[in-house]
Amino acid sequence: MRYVKGLQEVGSGLYAYLQPDGGWGWSNAGLIVDGERTLLVDTLFDLQLTREMLRAMRDAVPAAGRIDTLVNTHANGDHCYGNQLLRDARIVASRRTAEEMSELPPAAMAGLVEQAPNMGEVGAFFLECFGSFQFAGIEPALPGETFSGELTLPIGERELRLIEVGPAHTRGDTLVHVPADRVLYSGDILFAGAHPIAWAGPVSNWIAACDRVLEMDVDVIVPGHGPIAGLDEVRELRAYFDHLYEHARACHAEGMTPLQAARSTSLDRWADWGERERLVVNIANIFAELSGEAEPLNPLAAFEQMAALARSP
């Protein structure tokens, strides 16, 4: 399947909505249809993008004129800020995702974009990442139903499995598995062809999530960002994390900072992956795990260090 913007069928009644180039904020979503019953996997970063997606879904699949159920795979705004347009739907997420959603509301993102021109290098970097999105006027719509661990969800005659594998990328990452069709909507547990970012971690949990996916009978994976993928891309992500762990252990033993370690990282076969600046957050997360610390970098410190790495040669 080509990596182009819009709706693509990935199975009978199963769709992916893709947003190239998959970089900061340009996330994917999914649609599952069985007869007249519908489920949406994630919304997009702002209302305009979400409206455009819902219109494309309605035009291609008449049943999508009404979305019965919405599942948010995690709390990042590029997967839930469009929830406002689906207030009549049953909104489901893991308990930890629902709790985390309230921590960076759209109004806060709008305020950060407004203040960014006065924030020097980190502000300029923040605008490079998020200046294309419109956060003003978005009202949060939080899940009305939560779960922990696993939840079986019927959609028409289909049976879906919601599998919580966080904390990893965020605190409550959830996979949406359609076992009978061998399709998985991974949320941001898989970034296809780009550096992931461990906002929550620990990275060892993310590796465990990759292992769990690799044990599934899956042919098609709709990643949170990037083109349609399969198990090979999950193996590649796991190898990437193993590579980072080996490098981070050596750098941590030498007393390097995460930024120094990120600058010295040899990316080998991952050199063409996008968003290289995320390396510093991933390494900082591994450092915290090696030191027995519970807290990852706070978002401001993370963006300061990513801005510094992005400006590095």
C-alpha positions in Angstrom: 0.0 0.0 0.0 1.3 3.4 -0.9 2.0 6.0 1.8 -0.4 8.7 0.7 -2.8 10.9 2.7 -6.2 9.6 3.2 -8.3 6.4 3.8 -7.0 3.0 2.7 -8.7 -0.4 3.2 -6.4 -2.8 5.1 -9.0 -5.6 5.4 -12.6 -6.3 4.9 -14.3 -3.4 6.6 -11.0 -2.3 8.2 -9.4 1.0 7.2 -6.4 3.2 8.0 -6.4 7.0 7.7 -2.8 8.1 7.0 -1.2 11.5 7.3 2.3 11.6 5.7 5.0 12.4 6.5 4.2 11.0 9.9 6.3 13.5 11.7 5.4 15.6 14.8 1.6 15.6 15.1 0.9 13.9 11.8 -0.7 10.8 13.2 -2.7 7.9 11.7 -6.2 6.7 12.8 -8.4 3.7 12.0 -11.9 2.8 11.1 -13.6 -0.6 11.8 -17.0 -1.3 10.3 -19.3 -4.3 10.6 -22.7 -3.8 9.0 -24.0 -0.6 10.5 -21.7 -0.7 13.6 -18.6 1.5 13.6 -15.6 2.1 15.7 -13.0 4.8 15.2 -9.4 4.3 16.5 -8.2 7.8 17.5 -8.9 11.3 16.4 -6.4 13.8 15.0 -4.5 16.8 16.4 -7.1 19.5 15.7 -10.7 19.9 14.6 -10.0 20.8 11.0 -8.0 17.7 10.4 -10.5 15.5 12.3 -13.4 16.9 10.3 -11.5 16.3 7.0 -10.9 12.7 8.1 -14.5 12.1 9.2 -15.7 13.5 5.8 -13.4 11.2 3.9 -14.7 8.2 5.9 -18.3 9.1 5.3 -17.7 9.5 1.6 -16.1 6.1 1.3 -18.1 4.2 3.9 -21.7 5.3 4.4 -22.0 3.6 7.8 -19.3 6.0 9.0 -21.8 8.8 9.0 -22.3 7.7 12.6 -19.4 6.6 14.8 -20.7 4.4 17.6 -17.5 3.9 19.5 -14.2 5.8 19.7 -11.1 4.2 21.2 -8.2 6.5 22.1 -5.0 4.5 22.1 -3.2 7.0 24.3 -3.2 10.5 25.7 -1.1 12.5 23.2 -3.2 15.3 21.6 -2.6 14.1 18.0 -4.6 11.0 18.9 -7.4 12.6 21.0 -7.8 16.4 20.5 -10.5 15.8 17.8 -12.7 13.9 20.3 -14.9 17.0 20.6 -16.5 16.1 17.3 -17.6 12.7 18.6 -19.2 13.5 21.9 -22.2 11.3 21.1 -20.0 8.3 20.7 -19.0 5.8 23.4 -15.4 6.9 24.1 -13.2 4.2 25.6 -9.6 4.3 26.8 -7.4 2.7 29.4 -7.7 4.3 32.9 -4.2 5.6 32.8 -4.8 7.2 29.4 -8.0 8.9 30.6 -6.1 10.3 33.6 -3.2 11.5 31.5 -5.4 13.3 28.9 -6.2 16.1 31.4 -2.6 17.0 31.9 -1.9 18.9 28.7 -5.3 20.2 27.5 -5.6 21.9 24.0 -5.8 25.4 25.6 -2.3 24.8 27.1 -1.0 23.9 23.7 -2.6 27.0 22.2 -0.9 29.1 24.9 2.5 27.5 24.2 2.2 28.2 20.5 1.3 31.8 21.3 4.3 32.2 23.6 6.7 30.2 21.5 8.1 33.3 19.6 9.4 34.6 23.0 11.0 31.3 24.1 14.2 31.4 22.1 15.6 28.3 20.5 13.2 25.9 22.2 10.3 28.1 21.1 11.4 28.0 17.5 11.8 24.3 17.7 8.3 23.9 19.3 6.8 25.9 16.4 8.6 23.7 13.8 6.9 20.7 15.4 3.4 22.1 16.1 3.0 25.5 14.4 0.9 23.9 11.6 -2.0 22.9 14.0 -4.9 24.9 15.3 -5.4 24.3 19.0 -7.6 27.3 19.9 -11.2 26.6 20.6 -10.8 22.8 21.2 -12.8 21.5 24.1 -11.5 18.3 25.7 -13.8 15.3 25.4 -12.6 12.6 27.8 -13.4 8.9 27.8 -16.6 7.9 29.5 -15.5 4.3 29.9 -12.1 3.1 31.0 -10.4 -0.3 31.6 -7.2 -1.7 32.8 -5.3 -4.6 31.3 -7.6 -6.0 28.6 -11.1 -5.4 27.3 -13.0 -7.4 24.7 -15.2 -5.1 22.6 -17.8 -6.3 20.1 -18.4 -4.3 17.0 -21.2 -5.9 15.1 -20.1 -9.6 14.6 -16.5 -8.7 15.1 -14.7 -9.1 18.4 -11.9 -6.6 19.2 -9.3 -6.9 21.9 -8.0 -3.7 23.6 -4.7 -4.6 25.2 -3.0 -2.1 27.5 0.8 -2.3 27.1 1.8 1.0 28.7 3.6 2.7 30.4 5.9 2.9 27.4 5.4 5.8 24.9 2.8 7.2 27.3 1.4 5.9 30.6 -1.5 4.0 29.2 -0.7 2.8 25.6 -3.3 0.5 24.1 -3.3 -1.8 21.2 -6.5 -2.5 19.2 -6.4 -6.0 17.8 -8.8 -7.5 15.3 -7.8 -11.2 15.7 -10.1 -12.7 13.1 -8.6 -10.4 10.4 -5.0 -10.5 11.7 -4.9 -6.7 11.8 -3.5 -4.5 14.6 -3.9 -0.8 15.3 -0.8 -0.1 17.4 -1.2 3.5 18.3 2.3 5.0 19.0 3.7 1.7 20.2 4.9 1.6 16.6 6.4 4.6 14.7 7.2 3.2 11.3 10.3 4.6 9.8 10.9 7.3 12.4 12.4 7.6 15.8 9.9 6.8 18.6 9.8 8.9 21.8 9.5 7.5 25.3 7.5 10.3 27.1 6.8 7.9 29.9 8.8 4.7 29.7 10.6 2.7 30.9 12.0 1.7 27.5 12.2 -1.9 28.8 8.4 -1.9 29.0 8.3 -0.7 25.3 10.6 -3.6 24.4 8.2 -5.9 26.2 5.3 -4.4 24.2 7.2 -5.2 21.0 7.7 -8.7 22.2 4.0 -9.0 22.9 3.1 -7.8 19.4 5.6 -10.2 17.8 3.8 -13.1 19.5 0.5 -12.1 17.8 -0.8 -13.7 14.6 -0.8 -10.4 12.7 -0.3 -9.6 9.0 -1.1 -5.8 8.9 -0.2 -3.1 11.5 -1.6 0.4 11.3 1.1 2.4 13.2 0.5 5.5 15.1 2.8 7.3 12.6 4.2 6.3 9.3 3.2 3.9 6.5 1.3 0.6 6.9 3.6 -1.9 8.4 3.9 -5.5 9.6 5.9 -7.5 12.1 9.2 -6.7 10.4 8.8 -3.1 11.4 8.2 -4.1 15.0 11.4 -6.3 14.9 13.3 -3.3 13.6 12.0 -1.0 16.4 12.9 -3.6 19.0 16.5 -3.9 17.5 16.7 0.0 17.6 15.9 0.0 21.3 18.4 -2.8 22.0 21.0 -0.7 20.1 20.2 2.4 22.2 20.3 0.4 25.5 23.8 -0.9 24.7 25.0 2.6 23.8 23.3 4.2 26.8 24.8 1.8 29.3 28.3 2.6 28.1 27.7 6.4 28.1 26.0 6.2 31.5 29.0 4.4 32.9 31.3 7.1 31.5 29.2 9.8 33.3 27.9 11.4 30.1 24.8 13.5 30.0 21.9 12.3 27.8 22.6 15.0 25.3 26.3 14.0 25.1 25.2 10.4 24.7 22.7 11.3 22.0 25.3 13.3 20.0 27.7 10.4 20.1 25.1 7.8 19.0 25.9 5.8 15.8 22.5 5.3 14.1 23.8 2.6 11.7 20.8 1.3 9.7 18.4 3.8 11.4 20.2 6.9 10.1 17.4 7.7 7.6 14.7 7.6 10.3 13.0 11.0 10.9 12.9 13.0 14.1 16.5 12.2 15.2 16.1 14.8 18.0 14.0 12.3 19.9 17.1 10.2 20.6 17.9 12.4 23.6 14.6 11.7 25.3 14.9 8.0 24.8 18.4 8.0 26.1 17.4 10.1 29.1 14.7 7.6 29.8 17.2 4.7 29.7 19.5 6.7 32.0 16.7 7.2 34.5 16.0 3.4 34.4 19.7 2.6 34.9 19.8 4.9 37.9 16.6 3.6 39.4 14.8 6.9 39.0 11.0 6.9 38.5 10.5 10.1 36.6 11.3 10.7 32.9 12.3 14.1 31.6 9.5 16.7 32.1 8.2 18.0 28.7 9.9 21.4 28.9 13.3 19.8 29.6 12.7 17.3 26.9 12.0 20.0 24.3 15.0 22.0 25.5 17.3 19.0 24.9 15.6 18.0 21.6 16.1 21.6 20.4 19.7 21.5 21.3 20.2 18.1 19.5 18.3 19.3 16.4 20.7 22.2 16.1 23.7 19.8 16.3 25.6 19.0 13.1 
